[in-house]
């Protein structure tokens, strides 16, 4: 049986450790303003593009080669929402699942800069813009970040800005 973590022993603040939830190794204090975290790579497959589009964004240029060729994209392209979902997955794999993340109250900005297509390989970086304790909950810190996703040519394909909430390693201590 796993016992709840105390501030002196920050092992797993959001529940018992399990193979599906690694031990917490990143806390709010590990995301100071100016810090940068890399994530990826992730290969974009034709099957994944077609599956996502068929389920969530069935516009013709995401599903059909001929329709894509006749579009502004000129070839099959992933849904922008698929690109955002792939970015999220890379972040989870790189650091979020091993962090004290409590989710997000939302995004302030989301922009798709250029299409993503089957055969691309994505990678990215998170830059922390601001970090501050939550006024109403001393055990939680807020992190405002910019996520940038790039293709294999280092061309920018997506940017997002928003807030994340993380448990603090040492709740209520001054920063």
C-alpha positions in Angstrom: 0.0 0.0 0.0 1.3 3.5 -0.9 0.9 6.2 1.7 0.1 9.7 0.7 3.0 12.0 0.1 3.9 14.7 2.6 5.6 17.9 1.7 8.8 16.4 3.2 8.4 13.3 1.0 7.0 14.3 -2.4 6.5 10.9 -4.0 3.1 10.9 -5.6 0.7 13.8 -4.7 -2.0 12.8 -7.1 -2.5 9.2 -6.1 -0.8 5.9 -5.7 2.0 5.1 -8.1 1.3 2.5 -10.7 2.7 1.3 -14.0 0.3 3.7 -15.7 1.3 6.6 -13.5 5.1 7.0 -12.9 6.5 8.5 -9.8 6.3 12.3 -9.7 9.6 13.8 -10.6 8.6 17.3 -11.8 6.8 19.8 -9.7 5.7 23.5 -10.1 9.1 24.5 -8.9 10.7 22.7 -11.8 9.0 25.1 -14.3 10.6 28.5 -13.6 10.0 31.4 -16.0 12.5 31.1 -18.9 13.0 27.3 -18.7 12.7 25.3 -21.8 11.6 21.6 -22.2 11.9 19.6 -25.4 9.5 16.9 -26.6 9.2 14.5 -29.4 9.8 13.2 -32.0 6.6 11.7 -33.4 6.2 10.3 -36.9 3.0 11.3 -38.7 1.5 8.3 -40.5 -1.1 8.2 -43.2 -3.2 5.8 -41.2 -3.2 8.1 -38.2 -4.2 11.2 -40.3 -7.1 9.3 -42.0 -8.3 7.8 -38.7 -8.3 11.1 -36.8 -9.9 12.9 -39.7 -12.6 10.2 -40.2 -13.5 10.4 -36.5 -13.2 14.1 -35.7 -12.6 16.4 -38.7 -13.9 14.8 -41.9 -13.1 17.6 -44.3 -12.2 16.2 -47.7 -8.6 17.5 -47.8 -7.9 15.4 -44.6 -9.4 12.2 -46.1 -9.0 12.1 -49.8 -5.9 12.5 -52.0 -7.7 14.0 -55.0 -9.6 16.5 -52.8 -6.4 17.4 -51.0 -4.6 18.0 -54.4 -7.4 20.4 -55.4 -7.2 22.2 -52.0 -4.8 24.9 -50.8 -2.7 22.2 -49.2 -2.0 20.4 -52.5 -1.6 17.1 -50.6 -3.2 15.1 -47.8 -2.9 17.1 -44.6 -3.5 16.3 -40.9 -6.3 18.2 -39.2 -5.0 21.1 -37.1 -6.7 19.5 -34.2 -4.8 16.3 -34.9 -1.6 18.3 -34.8 -2.6 19.8 -31.5 -3.4 16.3 -30.2 0.0 15.0 -31.3 1.6 17.9 -29.6 -0.2 17.1 -26.4 0.8 13.4 -26.6 4.5 14.3 -27.0 4.2 16.6 -24.0 2.7 13.8 -21.9 5.4 11.4 -23.0 8.2 13.8 -22.4 7.3 15.3 -19.0 3.6 15.7 -18.1 2.9 12.1 -17.0 5.8 12.3 -14.7 4.8 15.6 -13.2 2.4 16.9 -10.6 0.2 18.3 -13.4 -3.4 19.1 -12.4 -4.6 20.0 -15.9 -5.2 23.4 -17.4 -7.8 26.1 -17.2 -7.4 26.7 -21.0 -5.5 28.1 -23.8 -5.0 31.8 -24.6 -3.8 31.2 -28.2 -3.6 28.4 -30.8 -2.2 28.9 -34.3 -1.5 26.5 -37.1 1.4 27.9 -39.2 1.6 25.3 -41.9 0.1 22.0 -42.8 1.4 18.7 -41.4 1.3 15.7 -43.7 1.9 12.0 -43.6 5.6 11.4 -43.6 6.4 14.4 -41.4 8.2 14.0 -38.1 7.2 16.4 -35.3 9.1 17.6 -32.3 8.7 20.6 -30.1 9.6 22.7 -27.1 7.8 24.3 -24.2 9.0 27.7 -23.0 7.8 28.8 -19.6 6.7 32.5 -19.8 5.5 32.9 -16.2 5.2 30.9 -13.0 3.4 32.0 -9.9 1.7 30.4 -6.9 -2.1 30.2 -7.0 -3.4 32.8 -4.6 -6.4 30.8 -3.5 -4.6 27.4 -3.2 -1.1 27.5 -1.6 -0.4 23.9 -2.7 -0.8 24.7 -6.4 1.3 26.8 -8.8 0.4 28.2 -12.2 2.6 28.0 -15.2 2.0 30.1 -18.4 3.8 28.5 -21.4 4.3 28.7 -25.1 4.4 25.3 -27.0 6.0 25.3 -30.4 5.8 22.3 -32.7 8.1 21.9 -35.6 8.4 19.4 -38.5 11.6 17.5 -39.6 12.8 20.6 -41.4 12.4 22.7 -38.2 9.6 24.6 -39.8 7.1 25.9 -37.2 3.8 24.1 -37.7 1.9 25.0 -34.4 2.0 27.4 -31.5 -0.1 27.4 -28.4 0.0 29.5 -25.3 -1.8 28.8 -22.1 -1.7 27.9 -18.4 -1.0 24.7 -16.6 -1.6 23.9 -12.9 0.9 21.9 -10.9 1.2 20.8 -7.3 4.0 22.5 -5.5 6.8 20.5 -3.9 6.7 22.8 -0.9 3.2 24.3 -0.6 3.0 27.8 0.7 6.7 28.6 0.7 7.6 32.0 -0.6 9.1 32.1 -4.1 
